[in-house]
Amino acid sequence: MDWTVTSKIILSALLVVAAVVDLKTRRVPHLITWPLLLVAVAVKTWEGFWILPLFLSGLILTGVLPPVWRSSAVVLLVGGVQWWSQVWNDSAAIPFIALWWGVVYVLWLLHVLGGGDVRIFMALVAFFPRPTMLAALWGGFLLVGAVWLLALHRRNALVPLLRAGQGISSGHYPSQEDLEEQGRPMTLGLVLGALAHLWLISLVR
């Protein structure tokens, strides 16, 4: 997909609105995230990557499985797409998209990331299946996360981070209630990363 200035402005405006709503309500609007993701899938399907809507459908259907099997099912789906790409498709975009969709989807299943953030991440990686966009998204996410830690805990900012790391390493992941009660609006981080890629990184490539 060729990104014109107009299309970049429209995408940027939608992302900024999503970030502002998230900061005010701690909810990322479905009316932005789902259409954004579906448009990204439609664009890739139009470009010939018909496996992507099937992969997305498979990810969604993992929700009907018992919780203990869901992450394993996502791993199998990602592996299937990787195999299909090696056999039938020589593009590096689909394996890249499938891998990182699988990663963030598992993080959502484990209640580490919110659903709205995951859909925005998936849409942006589909639109821009490049390491530069990936680095920008994670960089923005980590930046905003660090700001939240410093703002809330000041000198003790590392304490909750270490506790969370110890809990995850021992297999104790946050619950949905933990995410809703203790999670902080993080869409801004994804948006900052996306804007940096759209208007700065992509111009010097």
C-alpha positions as CSV (number, residue, x, y, z in Angstrom):
1,M,0.0,0.0,0.0
2,D,1.3,3.4,-1.0
3,W,0.8,5.9,1.8
4,T,-0.1,9.4,0.7
5,V,0.0,12.5,2.9
6,T,-3.8,12.4,3.2
7,S,-3.9,8.7,4.2
8,K,-1.2,9.4,6.8
9,I,-3.2,12.3,8.2
10,I,-6.3,10.2,8.5
11,L,-4.5,7.4,10.2
12,S,-2.7,9.8,12.6
13,A,-6.0,11.5,13.5
14,L,-7.7,8.2,14.3
15,L,-4.7,7.1,16.5
16,V,-4.6,10.4,18.3
17,V,-8.4,10.2,19.1
18,A,-7.9,6.6,20.4
19,A,-5.1,7.8,22.7
20,V,-7.1,10.7,24.0
21,V,-10.2,8.6,24.7
22,D,-8.0,6.0,26.4
23,L,-6.4,8.7,28.6
24,K,-9.8,10.0,29.6
25,T,-11.8,6.8,30.0
26,R,-9.2,4.0,30.2
27,R,-11.1,2.4,27.4
28,V,-9.9,2.3,23.7
29,P,-13.0,2.8,21.5
30,H,-14.0,-0.3,19.5
31,L,-15.3,2.0,16.8
32,I,-11.7,2.8,16.0
33,T,-9.8,-0.3,16.7
34,W,-11.9,-2.9,15.0
35,P,-12.4,-1.0,11.7
36,L,-8.7,-0.1,11.7
37,L,-7.7,-3.8,12.1
38,L,-10.3,-5.0,9.5
39,V,-9.2,-2.4,7.0
40,A,-5.6,-3.5,7.5
41,V,-6.6,-7.1,6.9
42,A,-8.6,-6.1,3.8
43,V,-5.7,-4.2,2.4
44,K,-3.3,-7.2,2.8
45,T,-6.0,-9.6,1.4
46,W,-6.3,-7.3,-1.7
47,E,-2.5,-7.5,-2.1
48,G,-2.8,-11.3,-2.3
49,F,-2.2,-12.3,1.3
50,W,-5.5,-14.2,1.7
51,I,-4.0,-16.3,4.6
52,L,-4.2,-13.2,6.9
53,P,-8.1,-13.1,7.3
54,L,-8.0,-16.9,8.0
55,F,-5.3,-16.4,10.6
56,L,-7.2,-13.6,12.3
57,S,-10.4,-15.8,12.3
58,G,-8.3,-18.6,13.9
59,L,-7.0,-16.2,16.6
60,I,-10.5,-15.1,17.4
61,L,-11.8,-18.7,17.5
62,T,-9.2,-19.6,20.2
63,G,-11.5,-17.8,22.6
64,V,-13.9,-20.7,22.6
65,L,-11.2,-23.1,23.8
66,P,-10.5,-23.8,27.5
67,P,-8.1,-21.1,28.8
68,V,-5.3,-23.5,29.4
69,W,-5.2,-24.4,25.7
70,R,-5.5,-20.9,24.1
71,S,-1.9,-19.9,24.1
72,S,-0.8,-23.2,22.7
73,A,-3.4,-22.9,20.0
74,V,-2.0,-19.5,19.0
75,V,1.5,-20.9,18.8
76,L,0.2,-23.7,16.5
77,L,-1.6,-21.1,14.3
78,V,1.6,-19.0,14.0
79,G,3.6,-22.1,13.2
80,G,1.1,-23.0,10.5
81,V,1.3,-19.6,8.9
82,Q,5.1,-19.8,8.9
83,W,5.0,-23.2,7.2
84,W,2.5,-22.0,4.6
85,S,4.6,-19.0,3.9
86,Q,7.7,-21.1,3.3
87,V,5.9,-23.5,1.0
88,W,3.5,-21.2,-1.0
89,N,4.6,-17.6,-0.5
90,D,8.0,-16.0,-0.8
91,S,7.0,-12.7,0.9
92,A,8.6,-12.0,4.3
93,A,5.7,-9.8,5.3
94,I,3.2,-12.6,6.3
95,P,5.6,-14.5,8.6
96,F,6.5,-11.2,10.2
97,I,2.9,-10.2,10.7
98,A,1.9,-13.6,12.0
99,L,4.7,-13.8,14.5
100,W,4.0,-10.5,16.1
101,W,0.2,-10.9,16.0
102,G,0.7,-14.1,17.8
103,V,3.0,-12.5,20.4
104,V,0.6,-9.6,21.3
105,Y,-2.4,-11.9,21.2
106,V,-0.8,-14.2,23.8
107,L,0.0,-11.2,25.9
108,W,-3.7,-10.2,25.7
109,L,-4.7,-13.8,26.7
110,L,-2.4,-13.5,29.7
111,H,-3.9,-10.1,30.6
112,V,-0.7,-8.2,30.1
113,L,-2.0,-6.0,27.3
114,G,-5.5,-4.6,26.8
115,G,-7.6,-5.7,23.8
116,G,-7.7,-2.2,22.3
117,D,-4.0,-1.8,22.4
118,V,-3.5,-5.3,20.8
119,R,-5.9,-4.4,17.9
120,I,-4.1,-1.2,17.2
121,F,-0.7,-3.0,17.3
122,M,-2.0,-5.7,15.0
123,A,-3.3,-3.1,12.5
124,L,-0.1,-1.1,12.4
125,V,2.1,-4.1,12.0
126,A,-0.2,-5.3,9.1
127,F,0.0,-1.8,7.5
128,F,3.7,-1.6,8.0
129,P,5.3,-5.0,8.3
130,R,8.8,-3.6,9.0
131,P,11.2,-3.9,11.8
132,T,11.3,-0.1,12.0
133,M,7.6,0.1,12.9
134,L,7.9,-2.7,15.3
135,A,10.8,-1.0,17.1
136,A,8.9,2.3,17.1
137,L,5.8,0.7,18.7
138,W,7.6,-1.1,21.4
139,G,9.8,2.0,22.0
140,G,6.8,4.2,22.5
141,F,5.1,1.6,24.7
142,L,8.2,1.3,26.9
143,L,8.6,5.1,27.1
144,V,5.1,5.7,28.3
145,G,5.3,2.8,30.7
146,A,8.4,4.3,32.2
147,V,6.7,7.7,32.6
148,W,3.8,6.1,34.4
149,L,6.1,4.2,36.7
150,L,8.0,7.4,37.6
151,A,4.9,9.5,38.0
152,L,3.2,7.0,40.3
153,H,6.1,5.5,42.3
154,R,8.9,8.1,41.9
155,R,12.0,6.7,43.6
156,N,10.4,3.3,44.1
157,A,9.5,3.0,40.4
158,L,11.5,-0.3,40.0
159,V,9.7,-2.0,42.9
160,P,6.4,-2.8,41.1
161,L,8.3,-3.6,37.9
162,L,10.4,-6.2,39.8
163,R,7.3,-7.6,41.5
164,A,5.5,-8.0,38.2
165,G,8.6,-9.6,36.7
166,Q,8.9,-12.1,39.5
167,G,5.2,-12.9,39.3
168,I,5.3,-13.6,35.5
169,S,8.5,-15.6,35.8
170,S,6.8,-17.8,38.4
171,G,3.7,-18.3,36.2
172,H,1.4,-15.8,38.0
173,Y,-0.1,-13.6,35.4
174,P,-2.5,-10.7,36.0
175,S,-6.2,-11.4,36.0
176,Q,-8.7,-9.4,33.9
177,E,-9.7,-7.6,37.1
178,D,-6.1,-6.7,37.8
179,L,-5.7,-5.3,34.3
180,E,-8.9,-3.2,34.6
181,E,-8.2,-1.9,38.1
182,Q,-4.4,-1.4,38.0
183,G,-3.6,-1.0,34.3
184,R,-2.7,2.4,33.0
185,P,-3.7,3.9,29.6
186,M,-0.9,2.8,27.3
187,T,-2.4,3.5,23.9
188,L,-0.5,6.8,23.9
189,G,2.8,4.8,23.7
190,L,1.7,2.9,20.6
191,V,0.4,6.2,19.0
192,L,3.7,8.0,19.7
193,G,5.6,5.2,18.1
194,A,3.3,5.0,15.1
195,L,3.5,8.8,14.6
196,A,7.3,8.8,14.8
197,H,7.4,6.1,12.1
198,L,4.8,7.7,9.9
199,W,6.3,11.2,9.9
200,L,10.0,10.8,10.8
201,I,11.4,7.3,10.3
202,S,9.6,6.5,7.0
203,L,10.9,9.8,5.5
204,V,14.5,8.9,6.0
205,R,14.3,5.4,4.7
